[in-house]
Amino acid sequence: MSDSRDMRAIARDIFQNALTQASIPSAFARHIEFERGVLRVCDDLYHFASYSNVFVVSFGKAAHSMLEALQARMGSGLQGIVVGVVDPPSQLHGFRYFIGGHPLPTAESVCAGEATLRALEAQTQSSLVIFLLSGGGSSLVEKPIDDEISLPELIQTYRVLVHSGAPIAEINAIRKHLSATKGGRLAQAAAPAQQISIMVSDVPDTALDALASGPTMPDTSSVEDCHRIVAHYNMLPDFPASVRELFEKHALEETPKSDDSAFVRSRWWPILSNVSARDAAAEHAALHRFAVEIDNSCDDWDHARAADYLLGRLRELRNGVSRACLISGGEVTVKVTNGGTGGRNQQFALYCAEKIAGENIAILSAGTDGIDGNSPAAGALVDGSTISRAKDWGLDPGAALAHFDAFPLFEKLGDAILTGPTGNNLRDLRILLAY
């Protein structure tokens, strides 16, 4: 039992250290400088004397953290719009604040989208627009491309997408084509201003235009992709009438591509991603004397398939060493039907718990944003004793798994990972330990 407790404590320590090391302030300190009127963002230099004004748009789960980090590098005097998921600790002078909805848009999300579009359309060729983008932005800043789509219909569409089981890149392909703010359309609104996007990414490194549904980047998805995705996941019957009609009449408009003039004066720099958190976790696990392997093969896989694969890899790794650690970054998918309280990380962890019962294995799966689905947890921690401990409490792990209701079980066991919103968003981390 002591080994089990030790492994659970080590897993928590590895996760917490990854959150600390892959922080937004440290990333801004590495990649952003401002001296004598010159802003350096990675390899680019911007001479403020060349611009008539500077306007900042920050949105996503890390909106407040990113803006505070930018101001720490540049000082006061900036102005713009900020859209987050929670109230900021304090508001910066010169900024208009909104609290949008996540994972479903709200009336405030639409207000934020309309205000952002108006502000960007007022920029000129001599303006510099700085976009601070992070995950969760898709639902925070929104305006339907078609005025016939009402807010309740927009929310229903998002709900269908989120619960479809489709990976985030495919979900966002559809969001882009239904929105006036996504898929490069904010860049179109801001053109011909000079634009730079500083990105804290919660999407695969090969699909940056999926971050917040790619509001400032050329879109690599197409109308044809949208029709294929909707058909594959049989979404059309569940869409509201206004959205369903757009698909049935083939009335979707194509998003701007790389040859669009809006991108002539645009640059994009990802300064933090899942790689940052994953590598920090691996380094800290090594300090705990684990033989560490990183395996991201199961990114965007169904949670059960991903769990079976990773457990197989962990057991292979354990065969040759005394202490094995497998780190996996990215996200798994869950197709929810009549769900309870939980999220993909807790569903993944509970599925694993049944597979490792009685073994000296511990598994932590959690989101770096501190939020897992519709629960107050970031994720959960399981080990070989989880199932027996749950039954000792009179809990039914099988029923919780079947009804997508993992959080009450983990809360009762004390094995929910509760960080609160972290102000960051670098996708999920899965930490698998074996003695």
C-alpha positions in Angstrom: 0.0 0.0 0.0 2.9 2.4 0.7 4.2 2.0 -2.8 0.7 2.8 -4.1 0.5 6.0 -2.0 4.0 7.0 -3.1 3.2 6.6 -6.7 0.1 8.7 -6.4 2.0 11.4 -4.7 4.8 11.3 -7.3 2.2 11.5 -10.2 0.7 14.6 -8.6 4.1 16.1 -8.1 5.1 15.5 -11.8 1.9 17.1 -13.0 2.1 20.1 -10.7 5.8 20.7 -11.7 4.8 20.5 -15.4 2.2 23.2 -14.8 4.8 25.4 -13.1 7.6 24.9 -15.7 5.4 25.5 -18.7 4.1 28.8 -17.5 3.1 31.8 -19.5 5.3 34.3 -17.7 8.4 32.2 -18.3 7.5 31.8 -22.0 7.0 35.5 -22.5 10.3 36.2 -20.7 12.0 33.9 -23.2 10.4 35.1 -26.4 9.1 38.7 -25.9 11.2 41.8 -25.3 10.5 45.5 -25.5 13.3 48.0 -25.4 13.6 51.6 -26.7 10.3 51.4 -28.5 11.1 48.1 -30.3 9.1 45.0 -29.7 10.7 41.7 -30.3 8.5 38.7 -30.7 10.7 35.6 -31.3 12.5 36.5 -34.6 10.4 39.6 -35.5 11.0 43.2 -34.6 8.3 45.9 -34.5 9.3 49.6 -34.3 6.5 51.3 -32.5 7.4 54.7 -34.1 6.3 53.1 -37.4 2.6 52.7 -36.3 -0.1 55.2 -35.5 -1.6 53.0 -32.9 -1.3 49.6 -31.3 -4.4 47.5 -30.5 -4.4 44.2 -28.5 -7.0 41.5 -28.7 -6.6 38.7 -26.1 -9.0 35.8 -25.9 -9.0 32.2 -24.7 -8.6 30.4 -21.4 -5.2 32.1 -21.0 -6.4 35.6 -22.0 -5.8 37.3 -18.7 -2.5 35.6 -18.1 -1.2 36.4 -21.5 -2.2 40.1 -21.3 -0.6 40.4 -17.9 2.6 38.8 -19.2 2.7 41.1 -22.2 2.2 44.2 -20.0 5.0 43.0 -17.8 7.3 43.0 -20.8 6.0 46.3 -22.3 4.6 48.4 -19.5 1.3 50.2 -19.4 -0.3 52.3 -22.2 -1.8 49.4 -24.3 -5.4 49.2 -25.3 -7.7 46.6 -26.6 -10.3 43.9 -25.9 -10.0 40.9 -23.5 -12.3 37.9 -23.5 -11.8 35.2 -20.9 -13.8 32.4 -19.2 -13.6 34.0 -15.7 -13.3 37.5 -14.2 -9.7 38.7 -14.1 -8.1 39.4 -10.7 -7.9 43.0 -11.8 -8.7 45.0 -15.0 -6.0 46.8 -16.9 -6.7 50.4 -17.9 -7.5 50.8 -21.6 -9.1 47.4 -22.1 -12.7 46.4 -22.6 -13.4 43.1 -20.8 -15.9 40.3 -21.7 -16.6 36.9 -20.1 -17.6 34.5 -22.8 -19.0 31.0 -22.5 -17.1 27.7 -22.6 -17.5 25.0 -24.0 -20.7 26.6 -25.3 -21.1 30.2 -26.4 -23.3 32.7 -24.6 -24.8 36.0 -25.4 -21.6 37.6 -24.0 -19.6 35.5 -26.5 -21.6 37.1 -29.3 -21.2 40.6 -27.8 -17.5 40.0 -27.6 -17.4 38.8 -31.2 -19.3 41.8 -32.5 -17.2 44.3 -30.5 -14.0 42.7 -31.7 -15.0 42.8 -35.3 -16.0 46.5 -35.0 -12.7 47.4 -33.4 -10.6 45.5 -36.0 -12.5 47.0 -38.9 -11.6 50.5 -37.5 -7.8 49.7 -37.8 -5.8 51.2 -40.7 -2.7 50.3 -42.6 -0.6 52.2 -40.0 -2.0 50.1 -37.1 -0.3 47.3 -35.3 -2.7 44.6 -34.1 -1.4 42.1 -31.5 -3.5 39.0 -31.1 -2.9 36.9 -27.9 -4.6 33.6 -28.6 -5.1 30.5 -26.4 -7.3 27.4 -26.3 -11.0 27.8 -25.6 -11.3 30.8 -27.8 -13.7 29.1 -30.2 -16.7 29.6 -27.9 -15.6 32.9 -26.3 -15.6 35.2 -29.3 -18.4 34.3 -31.7 -20.7 35.7 -34.4 -22.6 33.4 -36.7 -21.8 33.9 -40.4 -25.5 33.8 -41.1 -27.8 36.1 -39.2 -30.5 33.5 -39.4 -28.6 31.4 -36.9 -30.0 32.4 -33.4 -28.1 32.1 -30.2 -30.0 29.0 -29.0 -29.3 27.4 -32.4 -25.7 28.3 -32.2 -25.5 26.7 -28.7 -27.2 23.6 -30.0 -24.8 23.3 -32.9 -21.8 23.6 -30.5 -23.3 21.0 -28.2 -23.7 18.6 -31.2 -20.1 19.2 -32.2 -18.6 18.9 -28.7 -20.5 15.6 -28.0 -19.9 14.1 -31.5 -16.6 12.2 -30.6 -14.8 14.1 -33.4 -11.3 15.3 -32.8 -10.8 19.1 -32.1 -9.4 19.9 -35.6 -12.5 18.4 -37.2 -14.9 20.2 -34.8 -13.1 23.5 -35.5 -13.3 23.0 -39.3 -17.1 23.2 -39.0 -17.0 26.0 -36.5 -14.8 28.1 -38.8 -17.2 27.8 -41.7 -20.2 28.8 -39.6 -18.5 31.8 -38.0 -17.7 35.5 -38.9 -14.8 35.4 -36.4 -12.9 32.2 -37.2 -10.9 30.6 -39.9 -8.9 33.7 -40.7 -11.9 36.1 -40.6 -10.5 38.3 -37.8 -7.4 38.8 -39.9 -9.7 39.9 -42.8 -11.4 42.3 -40.5 -8.1 43.8 -39.3 -6.5 44.1 -42.8 -4.6 46.0 -44.0 -3.1 46.5 -40.5 0.2 44.9 -39.5 -0.8 41.8 -37.5 1.0 39.4 -35.2 -0.4 36.5 -33.3 1.2 35.2 -30.1 -0.1 31.8 -29.4 -0.4 29.5 -26.4 -1.5 26.3 -28.2 -3.8 23.5 -27.1 -3.9 21.9 -30.5 -1.5 19.6 -32.3 1.7 21.4 -33.4 0.9 20.4 -37.0 -2.6 22.1 -36.9 -2.0 25.5 -35.4 -4.9 26.9 -37.5 -7.2 24.9 -35.2 -6.2 27.0 -32.2 -9.3 28.9 -31.2 -10.6 27.9 -34.6 -7.8 29.8 -36.4 -9.2 33.4 -36.3 -6.1 35.0 -37.6 -4.6 32.2 -39.8 -5.2 30.9 -43.3 -7.6 28.0 -43.0 -6.5 24.6 -44.3 -9.9 23.1 -44.0 -12.6 23.4 -46.7 -16.3 23.4 -47.2 -15.9 19.9 -48.6 -14.2 18.8 -45.4 -17.2 20.1 -43.4 -19.6 18.0 -45.4 -17.4 14.9 -45.1 -17.1 15.4 -41.3 -20.8 16.0 -40.7 -21.6 12.9 -42.7 -19.0 10.7 -41.0 -20.3 11.5 -37.5 -24.0 11.7 -38.6 -24.4 15.2 -37.1 -26.9 16.6 -39.6 -30.1 15.3 -38.0 -29.1 16.9 -34.6 -28.2 20.3 -36.1 -30.9 23.1 -35.7 -32.9 23.9 -38.8 -30.9 27.0 -39.8 -27.6 25.2 -39.7 -29.0 22.0 -41.3 -30.3 24.2 -44.2 -26.9 25.6 -44.9 -25.5 22.1 -45.3 -28.5 20.8 -47.3 -28.4 23.7 -49.7 -24.6 23.6 -49.9 -24.6 27.3 -48.9 -21.5 27.4 -46.7 -19.0 30.0 -47.8 -15.3 29.2 -48.1 -12.9 30.6 -45.5 -9.8 32.7 -46.5 -6.8 30.6 -47.6 -3.1 31.4 -47.7 -3.3 33.5 -50.9 -5.8 35.9 -49.3 -4.5 39.5 -49.1 -5.4 39.6 -45.3 -2.3 37.5 -44.6 0.3 39.6 -46.4 1.1 41.5 -43.3 0.4 38.8 -40.8 2.8 36.7 -38.6 2.2 33.9 -36.1 4.3 32.7 -33.3 3.5 29.7 -31.0 5.5 30.3 -27.7 3.9 27.5 -25.6 2.4 24.2 -26.6 1.7 20.7 -25.2 5.4 19.9 -26.0 6.4 22.3 -23.2 4.3 20.6 -20.6 5.1 17.1 -21.8 8.9 17.7 -21.8 8.7 19.3 -18.3 6.8 16.2 -17.0 9.4 13.9 -18.5 12.3 15.7 -17.0 10.8 15.7 -13.5 9.9 12.0 -13.7 13.5 11.3 -14.5 14.5 13.1 -11.3 12.3 10.6 -9.4 14.5 7.9 -10.9 12.0 6.6 -13.5 13.0 5.3 -16.9 10.9 7.7 -19.0 9.4 7.3 -22.4 7.2 9.8 -24.3 4.5 8.5 -26.6 2.0 10.7 -28.3 0.8 8.1 -30.8 -2.8 8.1 -29.3 -3.5 11.9 -29.8 -7.2 12.2 -30.7 -7.9 8.5 -30.3 -11.0 7.3 -28.5 -10.3 7.2 -24.8 -10.6 3.4 -24.5 -8.4 2.6 -27.5 -5.8 5.1 -26.2 -5.9 3.6 -22.7 -5.4 0.0 -24.0 -2.5 1.1 -26.1 -0.7 3.1 -23.4 -1.1 0.4 -20.8 0.4 -2.0 -23.2 3.4 0.3 -23.8 3.8 0.8 -20.1 3.9 -2.9 -19.4 6.5 -3.4 -22.2 8.6 -0.6 -20.7 8.3 -2.0 -17.2 9.7 -5.4 -18.3 13.2 -4.0 -18.7 13.4 -1.5 -15.7 12.5 -1.3 -12.1 10.6 2.0 -12.3 8.9 2.9 -15.6 7.2 6.1 -16.6 5.2 6.8 -19.8 4.3 10.4 -20.6 1.6 11.1 -23.2 0.4 14.5 -24.4 -2.5 15.6 -26.4 -6.2 14.7 -26.1 -8.4 11.7 -26.2 -12.0 11.7 -27.4 -15.2 10.6 -25.7 -18.5 10.2 -27.4 -20.9 11.3 -24.6 -24.5 10.0 -24.4 -26.7 11.2 -21.6 -23.6 12.1 -19.6 -23.3 12.9 -15.9 -20.5 15.0 -14.3 -17.0 14.4 -15.6 -14.7 14.9 -18.6 -12.5 13.0 -21.0 -9.6 12.8 -18.5 -11.7 11.3 -15.8 -13.3 8.9 -18.2 -9.9 7.8 -19.4 -8.6 7.4 -15.8 -11.7 5.4 -14.7 -11.4 3.1 -17.7 -7.8 2.5 -16.8 -8.7 1.8 -13.2 -10.6 -1.4 -14.2 -7.6 -2.5 -16.4 -5.0 -2.1 -13.6 -6.9 -3.5 -10.6 -4.4 -5.1 -8.2 -1.3 -3.9 -10.1 1.4 -1.6 -8.9 0.5 1.1 -11.4 -0.6 4.7 -11.0 -2.1 6.8 -13.8 -2.9 10.6 -13.8 -4.8 12.2 -16.6 -5.6 15.9 -16.4 -6.0 19.1 -18.5 -3.4 21.8 -18.1 -6.2 24.4 -18.1 -7.5 22.9 -14.8 -10.9 22.1 -16.4 -12.1 18.6 -17.4 -15.5 18.6 -19.1 -18.4 19.8 -17.1 -16.7 19.1 -13.7 -14.7 21.3 -11.3 -11.7 18.9 -11.7 -8.8 19.0 -14.0 -8.7 15.2 -14.2 -8.2 12.3 -11.9 -5.6 9.8 -10.5 -6.1 6.1 -10.3 -4.0 3.1 -9.2 -4.4 -0.6 -8.6 -6.5 0.0 -5.5 -9.0 2.4 -7.0 -11.7 -0.1 -7.9 -11.5 -1.9 -4.5 -11.5 1.4 -2.6 -14.5 2.6 -4.6 -16.5 -0.6 -3.8 -15.6 -0.2 -0.2 -17.3 3.2 -0.3 -20.4 1.5 -1.9 -19.6 3.1 -5.2 -20.2 1.5 -8.6 -17.2 2.2 -11.0 -18.9 0.3 -13.9 -22.0 2.5 -13.6 -20.0 5.7 -13.3 -18.1 4.7 -16.5 -21.2 3.8 -18.4 -23.0 7.0 -17.5 -20.0 9.3 -18.0 -20.3 10.2 -14.4 -16.8 9.8 -13.1 -16.3 13.0 -11.0 -18.6 12.0 -8.1 -16.6 8.8 -7.7 -13.2 10.5 -7.8 -14.4 13.3 -5.5 -15.5 10.7 -2.9 -12.1 8.9 -3.1 -10.1 12.1 -2.9 -8.5 11.3 -6.3 -9.9 14.1 -8.3 -7.2 16.5 -9.5 -8.4 20.0 -8.4 -6.3 22.9 -9.5 -8.9 25.4 -10.4 -8.5 27.3 -13.7 -4.8 27.6 -14.3 -4.8 30.6 -16.7 -3.0 28.3 -19.2 -4.1 25.8 -21.8 -1.6 23.3 -23.3 -3.9 20.3 -23.9 -3.9 17.3 -21.6 -1.1 15.2 -19.9 -1.3 11.5 -19.1 1.3 10.3 -16.6 1.6 6.5 -16.2 3.9 5.1 -13.5 4.8 1.5 -12.7 7.2 -0.1 -10.2 
